[in-house]
Amino acid sequence: QVQLEESGGGLVQAGGSLRLSCAATSGRTLRFNAMGWYRQAPGKQRELVAYVTSGGSTNYADSVKDRFTISRDYAKNTVYLQMNSLKPEDTAVYYCNAVTVFANYWGQGTQVTVSS
């Protein structure tokens, strides 16, 4: 059983910053091919924000490039999302995602609200 525990969401004014964290825990050794973040705003589909592979490659949604930075602590099986210059349109529930060869895991989500 793999659990993803997210933290760091909250309310921030436009232009502010937040840092999300997601720690993966399990009773066995974990090897994730990729870890990342998705988000879902009210009335919209869940969309990719960013991910980082086991080899360190990263990919970002165009809407967050140059504002968000994803990083990963491989020893701790933790992924971070540093979000700068936040905009009201970044308001959403942010979900952590971790992928192995066999399965795709999701966190429960953390709310990020950006006020104008």
N, C-alpha and C positions, 0 to 999 in steps of 0.2 A: 504494500500500500504506500503510495507516494502522496505526500501532502505539500502543498505550496502555500506558504503563509506570507501575505502581503502586508506592507505597512507604509506609512508616509503620506497618505492622501490627506486632503483637507480643503479649507477655503483660503484663497489667496486673491489679492487684487491683480488686475491686469498689469503685466510687466514684471510680476514677481516670479519666484522660483519655488519649486518643490522637488524633493528627492524621494522616489519610490524604491522600496526594497522588496525582494521576494526570496525567501529562503525555502529550499526544497529539503524535505526530510523523509527518511524511509528507514525501514529496518534492515535494508541491504545496501550494497554498494550501488551508487547511482552514476550512470553515465549518460548524460544528455547530449544529443546531437546538436540541439539548439535550445536556447532559452530566450524569451522575449516578452513583449508587452502588446496587448491589444486594448482597444477601448470601444465603448458603446455609449453613444449619446442617446437621449430619449427620442424614440421614434425613428432611429437609424439602425443600420446593421452594424455588427461588430466589425471593426477594421484593424488591420495591422498598424502598429505604431513603430516598432523597431524590434529587431532580433539580433542575437550574436550566436555564431556557431561555435562548435567545439574547437575549431581551428582559429577562432578569433575574428572571423569576417563578420562585418555588420551590415545591416540594411535598414533604411529608414523610409517612412512614408514621406512623400514630398512636402506635405504640410508641416512637418516637424524638423526637417533638415535644417541644420545650423542653429537650432534652438535646443534640441534634446540630444542627450548623449547616453548611450547604453554601455554598461560595463558589466563584467562578470568576475566573480571570485570563484575559480574552479575548485579550490580546496574546500570552500564552504558551501558549494552548490548554491550560490546566491547571485542574483542578478539585480542590477540597479538601473534606475532611469532618472537621470538628472534632467529636470525640465526648467529651462530658463525662458525669459521673455514670454511668459504665459499669456494667452489670449482667451477671451470669453468662449471662443469656439473650441477650445481645448477641454471644456467642461464635459465630463463623461465619467462612467465607471471604467476604471482601468483594471484589466485582468492580466495576471501573470500566466505564461504558457511555457511548458517544458516538454520537449519531444525526445523520446528514445526510439530505438529501432522498432519497438513493439507497441508503443502507446503514446498517447497525447494527453497531457495533464493540464488542468486548469485550476487556478486559484479562485477564491470566492469573489474577488473584486474589491477595489477600494475607490471611494468616491473622490474625484477631483472637481472642485468648483472654482471657477475663475470669475470674479466679479468685475464689471466694467467701471 
